[in-house]
Amino acid sequence: MPSEGKSDMERVGLFKEMGYISIGDKYTPFIYRPFNESAQKNKQMLTGVPKKKSALQAGYFDTQFKRIFEKEALTDFIKIQRQYKIQQAKKNIGKAFLPSSGEKKPSGIGSYYGTLGGSIQAMSPLQVPKKLYKSPGKNMYTSPPKKGSGYGYPGVTLSKLDFYSSDPYDRAKEMLKREIIAHKSMLKGGPFRLNLHPKECFDCNPYKLDKPLPPSKKTEEKKTHFAVPFKPSSPSKKIGGMKAGTFDAYPSHSADLYVSRKLKSLAVNKEGKIFHPSPGPKSSPVKSIISVNVNKFVNSKNYNQVPSIMAY
């Protein structure tokens, strides 16, 4: 804050400096917030605690257990069942029926032991009797067969054996030579040649020279020789913090005294106060569109009812 003039807050167009964290309401953690806040306020309708089923009469509409029949006799179901069995046993004329023998169990897969029908003839594993095999006999032979497979055995095939005819070694070469000589004898004159043979370009190259180029003329350069080689006056100087390698010398420092700035004459009122002109338009902070919508949707009344995830 400057010693003279207005503070930064007086320059901003606000009546009061707002808090930077919240609007002033106390923060309660999410764990201690009530699930249904409206159920904890004002009077509520209570129906009572639910009762569990037990041996007592609690949980029923009647305070005392009521029987269906009053002063009825005790019935023993086991005694009635025994009496019924005795009455049914008196109806038997003779002794109880017993089978001649117990049930028979099969001894394995495919056995007919214990079955009513016994074995089936169609499913028997015995072979059906067949007729004896009689060979059809041999074919009629006109002549005894010839031995051999036909490859490398003469006189085995149906056709006669071809006699060998000799063939010269260079017969194909000699025939080609005879055909070439006969062809050349039929030619008249030399080969026919055209001047319109295909070229690489559409037109001939106009810059192509048929004559060889003359030898190039070499210009003789005059070389000047110095008797004494050139040497610099001294080696290059490095900057060592004192401007030694520069062209100009280091400038001398000029004394510059500090002179205080004279204040201009200020306008003073009759009361002796300095006149301050009216300030111009003041700047004010502008909230974003998202924060404005959030403040409209969430406030101090419904902040605990809003879910943690919101979709703007």
Stockholm file with secondary structure:
# STOCKHOLM 1.0

chainA/1-312         MPSEGKSDMERVGLFKEMGYISIGDKYTPFIYRPFNESAQKNKQMLTGVPKKKSALQAGYFDTQFKRIFEKEALTDFIKIQRQYKIQQAKKNIGKAFLPSSGEKKPSGIGSYYGTLGGSIQAMSPLQVPKKLYKSPGKNMYTSPPKKGSGYGYPGVTLSKLDFYSSDPYDRAKEMLKREIIAHKSMLKGGPFRLNLHPKECFDCNPYKLDKPLPPSKKTEEKKTHFAVPFKPSSPSKKIGGMKAGTFDAYPSHSADLYVSRKLKSLAVNKEGKIFHPSPGPKSSPVKSIISVNVNKFVNSKNYNQVPSIMAY
#=GR chainA/1-312 SS CCSSSCCHHHHSSCSSCCCSSCSSCCCCCSSSSCSCGGGGSSCCCCCCCCCCCCSSSTTSSSSSCCCSSTTCCCCCHHHHHHHHHHHHHHTCCSSCCCCSSCCCCCCSTTCCTTCSSCCCSTTCCSCCCCCCCCCCCCCCCSSCCCCSCSSSCTTCSSSCCCCCCCCCTTHHHHHHHHHHHHHHHTCCSSCCCCSCCCCSSSSCCTTCCSSCCCCCCCCCCCCCCCSSCCCCSSCCCCCCSSCTTSSSCCCCCCCCCCCCCCCCCCCBCTTSCBCCCCCCCCCCCCCCHHHHHHHHHCCTTTTTTSCSCCCC
#=GC SS_cons         CCSSSCCHHHHSSCSSCCCSSCSSCCCCCSSSSCSCGGGGSSCCCCCCCCCCCCSSSTTSSSSSCCCSSTTCCCCCHHHHHHHHHHHHHHTCCSSCCCCSSCCCCCCSTTCCTTCSSCCCSTTCCSCCCCCCCCCCCCCCCSSCCCCSCSSSCTTCSSSCCCCCCCCCTTHHHHHHHHHHHHHHHTCCSSCCCCSCCCCSSSSCCTTCCSSCCCCCCCCCCCCCCCSSCCCCSSCCCCCCSSCTTSSSCCCCCCCCCCCCCCCCCCCBCTTSCBCCCCCCCCCCCCCCHHHHHHHHHCCTTTTTTSCSCCCC
//
